[in-house]
Amino acid sequence: MSTARRTTAGFFFALTLTIFCCAPAQANSITIDDSGTQALDPAVSMRWKTATPARSAADNVMIGTTTIRVRINVTPWLKRSGRIYLSLPAQQPGPIRLSWITQGRFLPGQVQSGNRMLIYSGPITTPFMEDTLTLQFVVDGTLMRRAVPVTYHFEMDES
Amino acid sequence: MRAKPRSLGRLHPASIGAVLLAAFSTSAPAYTVTLDPAAPTAIYLQVGVGGFTADYCGGTSYPPQHETPNCGPNYGGGTPENNSTINLVSGTVASGTVGNGTAVAMTTNSTAANSYLDGYVFCSVPAQLYIGGFYRTTGATTAAASVTATVPAGLKDAAGDSIPFSQIQWTSSGNGDTGAEPFPAGTFVGGGVQTVGSMASNSWNESCLTFSYLNSTVRPGGTYSGAVLYTMSAP
């Protein structure tokens, strides 16, 4: 057997090991303490997107906007890197679309209920991270009969 | 540096504190806002001419610039406005035909031919009177809003002669329409309030009414008039 063939076999074995070694680790998501967050108006006034309905029973979207001052406690991840998500669980009154703009500390984005969206990825350099988010909720008005609480939270992925 | 919970069995005391801190973070309460439907109910009734800032889908011609549901303010579409106009529906019975039982077609001075929904030429004027609107409400489909007509006993002339309002009837249609009309054909019932149509929730409802005078009784010559008031009531 030639040396070249031994080398090839060895490389193949090493490559296989490398694939096993670097398979994505299971991310561990932890809810971040957001008790320092404040809403300028915790009651979001929902209004019809269009004052007039369509010919058929469609286009019944209601929209509401509010501003929150986000302050999350990331002390446990200080001096590490992390990925922070805004998570909007599936909940009543049904499908909810949430979009937001930020002042720059976090990323703007949008998410459907039952999902989450990345708002920060990088080093955690301060015990608290803060930003002002303008949130816009979009809900099918035919699902809303009365005021409903909607919950969301921030998650840290650590690997 | 914070230890990971998975390696708890080998942590030294300083690391345990960090693990507990992580546990507290896990139990942090999520944030809650309340979505509150403000002004959830709106109704609009148009009999004859109405008022809109623009067609719902934008523009004034058909087809609309945007297919529903991509209409509304974001697409240049309008919103309803008040309009105090009272339209007239009238007819003339030729001499020699009074009371002969042949219905006399009536026409309107309304110029409302186009639907404010999409600009479509829905009614034919002056032969037809537009009637339409919507009932906006939150929640699942509800009982329809009703439209009633408050009808005097009769039409009067200057001499005090009277023609029963029951001598006036109407048919209902709309250009391109098929199926049942939200405002079906009917005949006025004098001296009372009668239901003349209904509007399903969260949809546009419209019909074109063509009035006629039944001309089944002989009446003195003159100009007879009377006012019918249409009222929309949401559940």
Interface residues (C-beta under 8 A of the other chain):
Chain A: I30 T31 I32 D33 D34 S35 T37 A39 P42 A43 V44 S45 M46 R47 W48 K49 T50 A51 T52 P53 A54 R55 S56 A57 A58 D59 N60 M62 G64 T66 I68 N73 T75 P76 W77 K79 R80 P89 P93 L135 F137 V139 G141 T142 L143 M144 R145 R146 A147 V148 P149 V150 T151 Y152 H153 M156
Chain B: M1 R2 A18 L21 A22 F24 S25 T26 S27 A28 P29 A30 Y31 T32 V33 T34 L35 D36 P37 A38 A39 P40 A42 Y44 Y56 T68 P69 C71 G72 P73 N74 G77 G78 T79 P80 Y116 L117 D118 F134 R136 T138 G139 A140 T141 A200 S201 N202 S203 W204
